[in-house]
């Protein structure tokens, strides 16, 4: 049983928005008792080959909130994504709201600040974000109480956000037939990821779990919602009583075969800045490509 404050009687309204280019699912989560809402894991579109940024996916979220007359209170990042760029500042400029991420963002900023050879102007204190969540921190979306749970392993700053009977797990888990995310990025750890998954699986069995990604294994349709009970019984990497040692062996061997995500270089530079695009000395938006560093 979980040690975190969970109220399964509160059922937030969850709207999902799938981004085909990155297999990312963004969410609008509405407080059932007010017009307040949050966005989870937004996407900024990039044509990397052309060096072009657009906002079609984010505009869809913005239009939905405006059309429904909702008030955006939070823009949540479950972690520093390596496979898509956050649109958080763009959305905040249009709708307001606070941008929040796990407090271990400082570890990520320090690690990748060195890899990208960022100068002293790049602050490594998390100040680009409005809120840095510690394990067990609570916050409100209108009357809806949310709790942030520290679930590292995929990255050092991963958090799961529980809102009523809905939990947003980021990359800590995939759908049962998808298993789990890799743990070989700098600061990742397979054993830590297994322990974090057990924290998620200690939530009530009928807790709804919402994924950040789905890759439609075996050609099925895209899915993003499951339950704790389904994951415990059927997750191909951790379900059915698989041990920590089994998971570490499997995850380590599998991660060694995986290519880097296509958008990892732009994603990390942007997302460790809360979605802001870095600039060159003349103030022009510019990305770096570190060689042989990842």
Backbone as JSON, one array per atom type, in Angstrom:
{
  "sequence": "XXXXXXXXXXXXXXXXXXXXXXXXXXXXXXXXXXXXXXXXXXXXXXXXXXXXXXXXXXXXXXXXXXXXXXXXXXXXXXXXXXXXXXXXXXXXXXXXXXXXXXXXXXXXXXXXXXXXXXXXXXXXXXXXXXXXXXXXXXXXXXXXXXXXXXXXXXXXXXXXXXXXXXXXXXXXXXXXXXXXXXXXXXXXXXXXXXXXXXXXXXXXXXXXXXXXXXXXXXXXXXXXXXXXXXXXXXXXXXXXXXXXXXXXXXXXXXXXXXXXXXXXXXXXXXXXXXXXXXXXXXXXXXXXXXXXXX",
  "N": [[0.85, -1.19, 0.0], [0.46, 2.23, -0.74], [2.36, 5.02, 0.58], [1.65, 7.56, 0.08], [-0.57, 10.43, -0.09], [-3.63, 9.63, -1.37], [-6.63, 9.95, -3.13], [-9.05, 8.11, -4.16], [-11.67, 8.56, -4.75], [-12.01, 10.84, -6.16], [-12.39, 11.81, -9.44], [-10.72, 12.88, -11.97], [-11.17, 14.6, -15.11], [-9.72, 13.44, -17.99], [-8.09, 14.3, -20.89], [-6.58, 13.15, -23.8], [-3.85, 13.69, -26.06], [-2.35, 12.7, -28.87], [0.87, 12.68, -30.27], [2.02, 11.98, -33.27], [4.54, 12.15, -34.5], [6.45, 11.89, -32.5], [5.51, 9.89, -30.9], [4.38, 10.63, -28.49], [2.2, 11.23, -25.74], [0.29, 13.85, -24.73], [-1.47, 15.49, -22.06], [-4.54, 16.99, -20.98], [-5.73, 17.73, -17.89], [-8.54, 17.96, -16.01], [-9.95, 19.47, -13.18], [-12.63, 17.96, -11.5], [-14.42, 19.5, -10.12], [-14.28, 22.17, -10.74], [-13.31, 24.77, -13.1], [-10.63, 24.57, -13.47], [-7.45, 23.43, -14.73], [-4.7, 21.25, -15.74], [-1.79, 20.84, -17.77], [-0.05, 18.05, -18.97], [3.14, 17.15, -19.97], [3.71, 18.55, -22.6], [4.18, 19.14, -26.19], [6.48, 20.52, -28.44], [6.75, 21.14, -31.84], [9.26, 20.02, -34.13], [11.14, 20.27, -37.05], [13.84, 18.73, -37.53], [15.83, 18.35, -39.46], [15.47, 20.54, -41.1], [15.77, 22.56, -39.3], [13.59, 23.86, -38.08], [11.05, 25.21, -36.07], [7.74, 24.62, -34.95], [4.29, 24.92, -33.8], [2.01, 23.3, -33.8], [0.96, 21.08, -32.33], [0.95, 22.05, -29.68], [-0.76, 24.22, -30.04], [-3.16, 22.94, -30.45], [-3.74, 21.96, -27.87], [-3.98, 24.42, -26.56], [-6.17, 25.6, -27.91], [-8.19, 23.79, -27.19], [-8.4, 24.2, -24.41], [-9.11, 26.91, -24.36], [-11.53, 26.87, -25.86], [-13.15, 25.4, -24.19], [-13.35, 27.01, -22.04], [-11.59, 26.84, -19.87], [-9.31, 27.18, -17.07], [-5.91, 27.36, -17.01], [-3.71, 26.08, -14.73], [-1.39, 24.65, -14.11], [1.57, 23.54, -15.77], [2.96, 20.69, -16.34], [5.97, 18.88, -16.3], [6.92, 15.61, -16.56], [9.49, 14.68, -16.58], [12.84, 15.42, -17.8], [12.61, 15.25, -21.0], [13.93, 13.12, -23.57], [13.17, 12.71, -26.13], [11.33, 14.35, -27.25], [10.48, 17.84, -27.65], [9.64, 20.25, -25.22], [6.77, 22.35, -25.06], [6.27, 24.18, -23.1], [6.92, 27.0, -22.3], [5.8, 28.42, -24.44], [3.08, 27.75, -24.25], [2.57, 28.73, -21.7], [2.92, 31.46, -22.14], [0.65, 31.99, -23.63], [-1.5, 31.15, -22.03], [-0.94, 31.3, -19.33], [-0.26, 29.89, -16.05], [1.78, 27.68, -13.99], [5.03, 26.33, -14.45], [6.19, 23.15, -13.74], [8.56, 20.76, -12.41], [10.48, 17.85, -11.41], [12.66, 18.15, -8.54], [15.21, 17.15, -8.89], [16.07, 18.04, -11.28], [18.25, 19.66, -11.17], [20.44, 17.97, -11.11], [20.31, 16.89, -13.68], [20.66, 19.21, -15.2], [23.26, 19.92, -14.46], [24.73, 17.71, -15.4], [24.18, 17.65, -18.22], [24.71, 20.25, -18.87], [27.46, 20.27, -18.86], [28.02, 18.41, -20.91], [27.0, 19.74, -23.14], [28.61, 21.89, -23.1], [27.88, 24.32, -21.88], [27.93, 27.74, -20.96], [28.62, 29.95, -18.15], [26.36, 31.46, -18.12], [24.22, 29.78, -18.32], [21.99, 28.76, -16.07], [22.15, 26.46, -13.46], [20.38, 25.8, -11.48], [17.73, 25.19, -11.55], [16.11, 27.38, -11.89], [14.74, 28.11, -14.14], [12.29, 27.01, -14.08], [9.03, 27.21, -12.53], [8.3, 25.77, -10.3], [9.86, 23.36, -8.3], [9.51, 20.09, -7.65], [9.59, 18.12, -4.74], [9.83, 14.76, -3.43], [6.67, 13.59, -2.55], [5.51, 16.07, -2.37], [2.63, 18.16, -2.42], [0.1, 19.74, -4.42], [-2.36, 21.98, -5.86], [-4.95, 21.78, -8.3], [-7.25, 23.78, -9.0], [-9.74, 22.58, -6.98], [-8.72, 20.1, -6.88], [-6.5, 17.92, -5.44], [-3.13, 17.21, -5.98], [-0.33, 14.95, -6.02], [3.17, 14.67, -6.04], [5.38, 12.15, -6.89], [8.51, 10.8, -6.39], [10.19, 9.14, -8.86], [12.73, 7.96, -9.99], [15.26, 6.69, -12.32], [14.86, 6.07, -15.08], [15.55, 8.7, -15.76], [17.36, 10.99, -13.58], [15.5, 12.82, -12.59], [12.85, 12.06, -12.73], [9.34, 12.09, -12.15], [6.25, 10.85, -10.87], [2.94, 11.9, -11.21], [0.15, 12.09, -9.25], [-3.27, 12.44, -9.43], [-6.18, 12.52, -7.96], [-7.89, 9.66, -8.97], [-6.11, 9.14, -10.97], [-2.92, 8.62, -12.39], [0.05, 9.94, -13.66], [2.64, 8.72, -15.32], [4.9, 9.35, -16.76], [7.89, 8.3, -18.27], [8.36, 6.13, -16.7], [6.94, 3.76, -16.76], [5.62, 1.73, -19.45], [2.79, 0.76, -21.5], [1.33, -2.46, -20.62], [2.17, -4.39, -22.58], [4.31, -3.11, -23.58], [6.23, -2.69, -21.67], [8.89, -1.23, -20.16], [10.81, 1.86, -19.91], [14.06, 2.76, -21.2], [17.18, 2.72, -19.3], [19.68, 3.75, -19.52], [20.62, 6.31, -20.05], [22.73, 9.15, -19.17], [22.94, 9.29, -15.69], [20.81, 7.58, -15.37], [19.5, 4.4, -14.14], [19.1, 0.96, -13.89], [18.35, -0.65, -11.68], [17.4, 1.29, -9.9], [15.26, 2.2, -11.43], [13.61, -0.07, -11.41], [12.93, -0.12, -8.66], [11.51, 2.27, -8.52], [9.34, 1.7, -10.17], [8.08, -0.18, -8.58], [7.11, 1.49, -6.58], [5.13, 2.86, -8.0], [3.48, 0.69, -8.56], [2.58, 0.13, -6.05], [0.46, 1.73, -5.63], [-3.18, 2.0, -5.42], [-4.95, -0.81, -6.81], [-6.9, -0.22, -8.76], [-6.16, 2.25, -9.65], [-5.91, 4.55, -12.26], [-3.52, 4.55, -14.83], [-1.53, 6.65, -16.79], [0.29, 6.85, -19.72], [3.32, 8.35, -21.02], [4.33, 7.76, -23.48], [3.65, 5.67, -26.32], [4.27, 2.9, -28.4], [2.92, 1.14, -29.97], [3.28, -1.85, -29.94], [3.69, -4.87, -31.83], [1.95, -4.04, -33.78], [-0.54, -3.18, -32.84], [-3.31, -0.91, -32.06], [-2.63, 2.49, -31.01], [-2.29, 3.02, -27.55], [-2.86, 4.39, -24.26], [-3.75, 4.32, -21.66], [-3.98, 2.45, -18.69], [-4.13, 0.24, -15.83], [-3.01, -0.07, -12.41], [-3.39, -2.72, -11.53], [-3.46, -4.14, -13.99], [-0.84, -3.69, -14.92], [0.69, -4.92, -12.89], [-0.03, -7.56, -13.24], [0.49, -8.14, -15.96], [2.6, -6.72, -17.17], [5.31, -6.91, -19.33], [7.96, -6.62, -18.57], [8.16, -6.23, -15.79], [5.99, -7.39, -14.55], [3.98, -10.07, -13.08], [5.55, -11.08, -10.99], [8.3, -10.8, -11.54], [11.72, -10.51, -10.68], [13.92, -8.1, -9.08], [16.6, -8.53, -9.81], [16.23, -9.99, -12.17], [15.06, -8.01, -13.75], [17.07, -6.01, -13.88], [19.1, -7.38, -15.26], [17.81, -7.95, -17.72], [17.09, -5.32, -18.58], [19.56, -4.01, -18.75], [20.91, -5.51, -20.72], [19.18, -5.18, -22.89], [19.15, -2.37, -23.23], [21.7, -1.92, -24.18], [21.5, -2.5, -26.83], [20.04, -0.52, -28.04], [19.43, 2.3, -30.14], [20.27, 5.82, -29.92], [17.67, 8.16, -29.12], [16.06, 9.9, -31.82], [15.71, 12.65, -31.49], [17.26, 13.43, -29.34], [19.41, 15.25, -28.97], [18.51, 17.97, -29.64], [16.31, 17.92, -27.86], [17.23, 17.64, -25.16], [18.75, 19.97, -24.78], [16.79, 21.96, -24.98], [14.78, 21.15, -23.15], [16.0, 21.03, -20.62], [16.05, 23.62, -20.1], [13.49, 24.3, -19.46], [11.93, 24.33, -21.73], [12.69, 26.53, -23.19], [14.45, 27.79, -26.02], [17.89, 27.55, -26.61], [20.25, 30.3, -27.15], [22.56, 31.92, -29.41], [25.56, 33.97, -29.19], [24.71, 36.3, -30.33], [22.06, 36.4, -29.81], [20.42, 34.81, -31.34], [18.24, 32.01, -31.91], [19.66, 28.84, -31.37], [21.07, 25.6, -31.74], [23.33, 23.16, -30.38], [25.58, 20.54, -31.46], [27.02, 18.18, -29.82], [29.9, 16.17, -30.27], [30.46, 12.7, -30.14], [29.75, 12.47, -27.46], [27.54, 11.4, -26.21]],
  "CA": [[0.0, 0.0, 0.0], [1.26, 3.44, -0.88], [2.49, 5.95, 1.7], [1.32, 8.89, -0.41], [-2.0, 10.75, 0.02], [-4.35, 9.32, -2.6], [-8.08, 9.97, -2.96], [-9.58, 7.41, -5.33], [-13.06, 8.96, -5.01], [-11.97, 11.99, -7.05], [-12.16, 11.29, -10.79], [-10.49, 13.99, -12.89], [-11.42, 14.39, -16.53], [-8.43, 13.38, -18.67], [-8.14, 14.34, -22.35], [-5.27, 12.78, -24.33], [-3.5, 14.23, -27.37], [-1.23, 11.89, -29.34], [1.75, 13.28, -31.26], [2.5, 10.86, -34.07], [5.94, 12.31, -34.85], [7.31, 11.47, -31.39], [4.8, 8.88, -30.11], [4.14, 11.21, -27.17], [0.83, 11.58, -25.36], [0.12, 14.98, -23.82], [-2.78, 15.41, -21.4], [-5.2, 18.04, -20.22], [-6.38, 17.13, -16.72], [-9.48, 18.95, -15.47], [-10.57, 19.29, -11.86], [-14.05, 17.7, -11.71], [-15.27, 20.42, -9.36], [-14.07, 23.56, -11.15], [-12.83, 24.91, -14.47], [-9.17, 24.55, -13.46], [-6.85, 22.27, -15.38], [-3.26, 21.17, -15.9], [-1.26, 20.14, -18.95], [1.06, 17.14, -18.67], [4.06, 16.75, -21.04], [3.37, 19.16, -23.89], [5.12, 18.89, -27.29], [6.78, 21.54, -29.44], [7.11, 20.44, -33.07], [10.52, 20.41, -34.74], [11.7, 19.63, -38.23], [15.25, 18.84, -37.14], [16.65, 18.47, -40.66], [15.33, 21.91, -41.62], [15.98, 23.54, -38.23], [12.36, 24.67, -38.03], [10.16, 24.98, -34.93], [6.34, 25.02, -35.1], [3.53, 24.73, -32.56], [0.69, 22.73, -34.1], [0.48, 20.24, -31.22], [0.64, 22.93, -28.54], [-1.95, 25.03, -30.38], [-4.33, 22.08, -30.23], [-4.01, 22.01, -26.43], [-4.43, 25.77, -26.23], [-7.54, 25.78, -28.42], [-9.11, 22.99, -26.39], [-8.59, 24.89, -23.13], [-9.86, 28.14, -24.61], [-12.89, 26.55, -26.3], [-13.9, 24.88, -23.05], [-13.39, 28.01, -20.99], [-10.85, 26.35, -18.72], [-8.22, 27.98, -16.53], [-4.71, 26.55, -16.89], [-2.98, 26.41, -13.51], [-0.08, 24.0, -14.07], [2.16, 22.89, -16.94], [3.8, 19.72, -15.65], [6.9, 18.01, -17.01], [7.2, 14.44, -15.72], [10.94, 14.57, -16.54], [13.5, 16.06, -18.93], [12.41, 14.29, -22.1], [15.01, 12.99, -24.55], [12.62, 12.3, -27.42], [10.51, 15.44, -27.79], [10.74, 19.15, -27.07], [8.52, 20.81, -24.47], [6.2, 23.63, -25.48], [5.78, 24.82, -21.87], [6.91, 28.46, -22.28], [4.86, 28.89, -25.45], [1.74, 27.61, -23.68], [2.47, 29.66, -20.57], [2.76, 32.8, -22.68], [-0.72, 32.12, -24.14], [-2.56, 30.81, -21.08], [-0.52, 31.38, -17.94], [0.05, 28.64, -15.38], [3.14, 27.49, -13.47], [5.76, 25.19, -15.01], [6.77, 22.37, -12.65], [9.34, 19.56, -12.71], [11.13, 17.3, -10.22], [13.77, 18.94, -8.03], [16.49, 16.61, -9.35], [16.44, 18.71, -12.51], [19.57, 20.24, -10.97], [21.4, 16.93, -11.51], [20.26, 16.82, -15.14], [21.26, 20.44, -15.73], [24.7, 19.86, -14.26], [25.27, 16.68, -16.29], [24.12, 18.01, -19.64], [25.4, 21.52, -19.03], [28.85, 19.94, -19.21], [28.05, 17.74, -22.22], [26.76, 20.74, -24.18], [29.59, 22.96, -22.9], [27.16, 25.56, -21.6], [28.7, 28.69, -20.17], [28.1, 30.32, -16.83], [25.04, 32.08, -18.26], [23.21, 28.74, -18.16], [21.78, 28.52, -14.65], [21.98, 25.05, -13.13], [19.68, 25.79, -10.19], [16.31, 24.95, -11.76], [15.36, 28.64, -11.83], [13.93, 28.25, -15.35], [10.98, 26.45, -13.75], [8.34, 27.92, -11.46], [8.19, 24.92, -9.13], [10.65, 22.14, -8.28], [8.8, 19.2, -6.74], [10.25, 17.08, -3.95], [9.01, 13.58, -3.22], [5.55, 13.76, -1.63], [4.92, 17.42, -2.43], [1.26, 18.26, -2.92], [-0.3, 21.02, -5.01], [-3.78, 21.94, -6.22], [-5.48, 22.22, -9.58], [-8.57, 24.11, -8.47], [-9.95, 21.86, -5.72], [-8.12, 18.78, -7.03], [-5.16, 17.81, -4.85], [-2.19, 16.35, -6.71], [0.88, 14.63, -5.28], [4.3, 14.31, -6.88], [6.1, 11.01, -6.33], [9.83, 10.68, -7.0], [10.33, 7.82, -9.49], [13.89, 8.03, -10.89], [15.76, 5.45, -12.93], [14.97, 6.45, -16.49], [16.41, 9.86, -15.55], [17.4, 11.31, -12.15], [14.49, 13.8, -12.19], [11.5, 11.59, -13.08], [8.29, 12.12, -11.14], [4.89, 10.44, -11.2], [1.99, 12.84, -10.62], [-1.14, 11.44, -8.95], [-4.36, 13.4, -9.32], [-7.35, 11.69, -7.75], [-7.68, 8.25, -9.33], [-5.3, 9.11, -12.18], [-1.5, 8.83, -12.18], [0.77, 10.21, -14.9], [3.88, 8.05, -14.93], [6.03, 9.71, -17.6], [8.52, 7.15, -18.91], [8.66, 5.09, -15.72], [6.29, 2.55, -17.27], [4.86, 1.75, -20.68], [1.67, -0.16, -21.44], [1.82, -3.79, -20.23], [2.88, -5.09, -23.65], [5.48, -2.3, -23.95], [7.23, -2.91, -20.63], [9.46, -0.1, -19.43], [11.73, 2.68, -20.69], [15.49, 2.49, -21.02], [17.77, 3.29, -18.09], [21.11, 3.91, -19.81], [21.04, 7.69, -20.22], [23.51, 9.63, -18.02], [22.13, 9.42, -14.48], [19.82, 6.51, -15.29], [19.95, 3.19, -13.44], [18.06, -0.06, -14.02], [17.86, -1.03, -10.36], [16.59, 2.4, -9.4], [14.0, 2.2, -12.18], [12.77, -1.16, -10.87], [12.4, 0.32, -7.37], [10.49, 3.3, -8.77], [8.16, 1.01, -10.69], [7.39, -0.79, -7.44], [6.36, 2.57, -5.93], [3.92, 3.05, -8.8], [2.62, -0.49, -8.42], [2.01, 0.1, -4.7], [-0.78, 2.51, -5.64], [-4.34, 1.1, -5.47], [-5.03, -1.62, -8.03], [-7.75, 0.39, -9.78], [-5.61, 3.53, -10.07], [-5.67, 4.69, -13.7], [-2.16, 4.96, -15.16], [-1.46, 7.27, -18.1], [1.64, 6.77, -20.25], [3.82, 9.47, -21.81], [4.62, 7.27, -24.82], [3.25, 4.32, -26.73], [4.87, 2.58, -29.7], [2.05, 0.18, -30.65], [3.97, -3.11, -30.23], [3.0, -5.9, -32.62], [1.02, -3.45, -34.71], [-1.85, -2.83, -32.3], [-3.6, 0.51, -32.03], [-2.0, 3.27, -29.94], [-3.01, 3.05, -26.27], [-2.11, 5.15, -23.26], [-4.33, 4.19, -20.32], [-4.08, 1.11, -18.11], [-4.32, 0.31, -14.38], [-1.98, -0.73, -11.61], [-3.63, -4.16, -11.55], [-3.03, -4.66, -15.29], [0.62, -3.67, -14.97], [1.23, -5.94, -11.99], [-0.29, -8.9, -13.76], [0.82, -8.41, -17.35], [3.72, -5.98, -17.75], [6.27, -7.91, -19.81], [9.26, -6.42, -17.96], [8.15, -6.25, -14.32], [4.79, -8.03, -14.02], [3.99, -11.51, -12.8], [6.52, -11.49, -9.98], [9.69, -10.73, -11.99], [12.55, -9.99, -9.61], [14.79, -6.96, -9.36], [17.76, -9.03, -10.54], [15.77, -10.3, -13.53], [14.83, -6.75, -14.47], [18.36, -5.36, -14.14], [19.78, -8.13, -16.33], [17.1, -7.72, -18.97], [17.14, -3.91, -18.98], [20.93, -3.68, -19.12], [21.22, -6.15, -21.99], [18.37, -4.58, -23.94], [19.57, -1.0, -23.46], [22.94, -1.94, -24.96], [21.18, -2.7, -28.25], [19.16, 0.55, -28.5], [19.99, 3.53, -30.68], [19.86, 7.05, -29.26], [16.48, 8.77, -29.71], [16.37, 10.79, -32.93], [15.67, 14.06, -31.1], [17.85, 13.6, -28.01], [20.28, 16.42, -28.89], [17.72, 19.19, -29.41], [15.39, 17.81, -26.73], [17.89, 17.89, -23.88], [19.13, 21.38, -24.69], [15.59, 22.77, -24.78], [13.98, 20.74, -22.0], [16.65, 21.39, -19.37], [15.76, 25.05, -19.95], [12.03, 24.4, -19.29], [11.3, 24.54, -23.01], [13.27, 27.66, -23.91], [15.46, 27.43, -27.0], [19.13, 28.31, -26.35], [20.6, 31.34, -28.12], [23.98, 32.19, -29.59], [26.01, 35.24, -28.56], [23.98, 37.41, -30.94], [20.67, 36.31, -29.44], [19.66, 34.0, -32.29], [18.03, 30.64, -31.45], [20.71, 28.0, -31.95], [21.33, 24.34, -31.05], [24.66, 22.59, -30.53], [25.67, 19.09, -31.65], [28.29, 17.67, -29.26], [30.31, 14.95, -30.97], [30.99, 11.57, -29.34], [29.53, 12.79, -26.04], [26.39, 10.66, -25.67]],
  "C": [[0.88, 1.24, 0.0], [1.27, 4.28, 0.39], [2.05, 7.36, 1.32], [-0.17, 9.16, -0.29], [-2.71, 10.57, -1.31], [-5.84, 9.3, -2.29], [-8.73, 9.4, -4.21], [-11.02, 7.8, -5.65], [-13.14, 10.16, -5.96], [-11.56, 11.5, -8.45], [-11.97, 12.47, -11.74], [-10.82, 13.61, -14.32], [-10.1, 14.5, -17.28], [-8.66, 13.34, -20.18], [-6.73, 14.11, -22.88], [-5.09, 13.31, -25.75], [-2.22, 13.53, -27.84], [-0.45, 12.62, -30.42], [2.44, 12.16, -32.03], [4.0, 10.94, -34.35], [6.87, 11.79, -33.75], [6.69, 10.38, -30.52], [4.57, 9.33, -28.67], [2.66, 11.46, -26.96], [0.89, 12.73, -24.36], [-1.3, 14.91, -23.24], [-3.24, 16.77, -20.9], [-5.99, 17.35, -19.12], [-7.24, 18.2, -16.06], [-9.97, 18.53, -14.09], [-12.07, 19.06, -12.05], [-14.97, 18.7, -11.03], [-15.07, 21.89, -9.71], [-13.62, 23.58, -12.61], [-11.31, 24.91, -14.55], [-8.63, 23.29, -14.11], [-5.34, 22.36, -15.34], [-2.96, 20.53, -17.24], [-0.08, 19.29, -18.5], [1.84, 16.88, -19.97], [3.63, 17.25, -22.43], [4.49, 18.9, -24.91], [5.24, 20.14, -28.15], [7.29, 20.81, -30.69], [8.44, 20.95, -33.61], [10.76, 19.59, -35.99], [13.21, 19.77, -38.08], [16.14, 19.05, -38.36], [16.62, 19.9, -41.21], [15.62, 22.97, -40.56], [14.79, 24.44, -38.04], [11.48, 24.23, -36.87], [8.75, 25.44, -35.3], [5.57, 24.56, -33.87], [2.16, 24.11, -32.79], [0.14, 21.93, -32.93], [0.09, 21.1, -30.02], [-0.6, 23.76, -28.8], [-3.23, 24.22, -30.21], [-4.72, 22.06, -28.76], [-4.59, 23.37, -26.05], [-5.87, 26.0, -26.68], [-8.55, 25.0, -27.59], [-9.41, 23.68, -25.06], [-9.41, 26.16, -23.32], [-11.31, 27.85, -24.98], [-13.76, 26.07, -25.15], [-13.98, 25.87, -21.89], [-12.67, 27.6, -19.72], [-9.75, 27.32, -18.3], [-7.01, 27.07, -16.31], [-3.91, 27.0, -15.66], [-1.57, 25.83, -13.48], [0.29, 23.45, -15.44], [3.25, 21.97, -16.38], [4.69, 18.99, -16.64], [7.2, 16.82, -16.1], [8.69, 14.2, -15.59], [11.52, 15.4, -17.68], [13.5, 15.06, -20.08], [13.6, 14.31, -23.06], [14.49, 12.72, -25.95], [11.61, 13.3, -27.98], [10.82, 16.72, -27.05], [9.48, 19.65, -26.38], [8.08, 22.14, -25.05], [5.76, 24.47, -24.28], [5.81, 26.34, -21.91], [5.95, 29.08, -23.29], [3.44, 28.85, -24.91], [1.55, 28.59, -22.53], [2.25, 31.09, -21.05], [1.32, 33.05, -23.15], [-1.77, 32.02, -23.04], [-2.19, 31.01, -19.62], [-0.22, 30.01, -17.37], [1.5, 28.56, -14.95], [3.75, 26.24, -14.11], [6.47, 24.46, -13.88], [7.49, 21.13, -13.13], [9.96, 19.07, -11.41], [12.38, 18.07, -9.83], [15.13, 18.41, -8.48], [16.85, 17.1, -10.75], [17.84, 19.31, -12.39], [20.67, 19.26, -11.39], [21.48, 16.85, -13.03], [20.93, 18.05, -15.74], [22.78, 20.43, -15.58], [25.35, 18.88, -15.24], [25.32, 17.17, -17.73], [24.64, 19.42, -19.9], [26.85, 21.32, -19.42], [28.94, 19.33, -20.61], [27.88, 18.75, -23.35], [27.66, 21.97, -24.03], [28.9, 24.32, -22.73], [28.01, 26.47, -20.71], [28.04, 29.01, -18.85], [26.74, 30.99, -16.92], [23.91, 31.06, -18.15], [23.09, 28.38, -16.68], [21.46, 27.05, -14.4], [21.26, 24.86, -11.79], [18.18, 25.55, -10.34], [15.47, 26.2, -11.84], [14.54, 28.9, -13.08], [12.5, 27.77, -15.13], [10.36, 27.23, -12.61], [8.26, 27.11, -10.17], [9.05, 23.67, -9.32], [10.05, 21.22, -7.21], [9.76, 18.24, -6.05], [9.29, 15.9, -3.78], [7.93, 13.84, -2.18], [4.95, 15.15, -1.6], [3.5, 17.35, -2.98], [1.02, 19.66, -3.48], [-1.73, 20.88, -5.49], [-4.01, 22.45, -7.64], [-6.94, 22.53, -9.3], [-8.74, 23.46, -7.11], [-9.28, 20.49, -5.74], [-6.72, 18.77, -6.45], [-4.34, 16.81, -5.64], [-0.98, 16.11, -5.82], [1.95, 14.18, -6.26], [5.12, 13.23, -6.18], [7.41, 10.85, -7.11], [10.02, 9.27, -7.53], [11.49, 7.83, -10.48], [14.26, 6.67, -11.47], [15.93, 5.63, -14.42], [15.83, 7.71, -16.59], [16.43, 10.15, -14.05], [16.24, 12.18, -11.68], [13.06, 13.34, -12.46], [10.56, 11.65, -11.88], [7.02, 11.51, -11.73], [3.93, 11.38, -10.49], [0.63, 12.16, -10.49], [-2.17, 12.52, -8.69], [-5.65, 12.62, -9.18], [-7.06, 10.25, -8.1], [-6.87, 8.1, -10.61], [-3.84, 9.41, -11.84], [-0.8, 8.93, -13.53], [2.23, 9.82, -14.67], [5.08, 8.46, -15.78], [6.57, 8.5, -18.33], [8.87, 6.05, -17.92], [8.1, 3.75, -16.14], [5.73, 2.81, -18.65], [3.62, 0.87, -20.48], [2.18, -1.58, -21.16], [2.59, -4.53, -21.32], [4.08, -4.3, -24.16], [6.58, -2.37, -22.92], [7.65, -1.65, -19.92], [10.41, 0.66, -20.34], [13.17, 2.31, -20.37], [16.02, 3.2, -19.77], [19.25, 3.58, -18.27], [21.52, 5.34, -20.14], [21.9, 8.11, -19.03], [22.62, 9.9, -16.81], [21.04, 8.38, -14.34], [20.39, 5.28, -14.59], [18.82, 2.17, -13.43], [17.5, -0.48, -12.67], [16.99, 0.04, -9.74], [15.25, 2.45, -10.11], [13.07, 1.1, -11.67], [12.13, -0.73, -9.55], [11.31, 1.37, -7.55], [9.21, 2.69, -9.31], [7.38, 0.36, -9.56], [6.6, 0.26, -6.65], [5.05, 2.83, -6.67], [2.96, 1.9, -8.58], [2.09, -0.69, -7.0], [0.77, 0.97, -4.57], [-1.96, 1.56, -5.74], [-4.49, 0.43, -6.83], [-5.86, -0.95, -9.13], [-7.32, 1.83, -10.13], [-5.4, 3.52, -11.58], [-4.24, 5.2, -13.93], [-2.13, 5.48, -16.6], [0.0, 7.38, -18.53], [2.02, 8.07, -20.97], [4.09, 9.05, -23.26], [3.95, 5.93, -25.06], [3.73, 4.1, -28.16], [4.13, 1.45, -30.42], [2.76, -1.13, -30.96], [3.07, -4.1, -30.94], [1.87, -5.34, -33.48], [-0.35, -3.13, -34.17], [-2.08, -1.34, -32.39], [-2.87, 1.19, -30.87], [-2.9, 3.27, -28.71], [-2.17, 3.8, -25.25], [-2.67, 5.03, -21.85], [-4.4, 2.73, -19.92], [-4.33, 1.28, -16.61], [-3.14, -0.35, -13.69], [-2.16, -2.25, -11.67], [-3.17, -4.79, -12.87], [-1.51, -4.72, -15.38], [1.21, -4.76, -14.08], [1.08, -7.34, -12.57], [0.39, -9.16, -15.09], [2.01, -7.65, -17.91], [4.86, -6.94, -18.09], [7.66, -7.75, -19.2], [9.26, -6.58, -16.45], [6.97, -7.01, -13.73], [4.99, -9.5, -13.71], [5.09, -11.97, -11.87], [7.97, -11.47, -10.43], [10.52, -10.0, -10.95], [13.37, -8.78, -10.06], [16.0, -7.39, -10.19], [17.4, -9.38, -11.98], [15.65, -9.03, -14.36], [16.14, -6.08, -14.83], [19.09, -6.06, -15.28], [19.13, -7.85, -17.68], [17.3, -6.3, -19.47], [18.54, -3.54, -19.46], [21.29, -4.27, -20.49], [20.44, -5.5, -23.13], [18.84, -3.17, -24.26], [20.83, -0.93, -24.31], [22.7, -2.08, -26.45], [20.43, -1.5, -28.85], [19.94, 1.73, -29.06], [19.54, 4.71, -29.83], [18.56, 7.56, -29.91], [16.85, 9.81, -30.76], [16.48, 12.25, -32.5], [16.37, 14.34, -29.78], [18.67, 14.89, -27.92], [19.49, 17.71, -28.78], [16.85, 19.11, -28.16], [16.06, 18.17, -25.42], [18.25, 19.37, -23.72], [17.94, 22.27, -24.37], [14.93, 22.43, -23.45], [14.66, 21.03, -20.67], [16.53, 22.88, -19.09], [14.26, 25.31, -19.8], [11.33, 24.72, -20.59], [11.81, 25.74, -23.78], [14.36, 27.16, -24.86], [16.73, 28.22, -26.71], [19.45, 29.28, -27.47], [22.11, 31.48, -28.23], [24.32, 33.56, -29.02], [25.31, 36.46, -29.13], [22.48, 37.36, -30.64], [19.81, 35.52, -30.39], [19.45, 32.59, -31.73], [18.98, 29.69, -32.16], [20.91, 26.75, -31.09], [22.76, 23.89, -31.32], [24.55, 21.09, -30.81], [27.01, 18.63, -31.08], [28.63, 16.34, -29.91], [30.91, 13.94, -29.99], [30.83, 11.79, -27.84], [28.4, 12.0, -25.41], [26.55, 9.17, -25.96]]
}
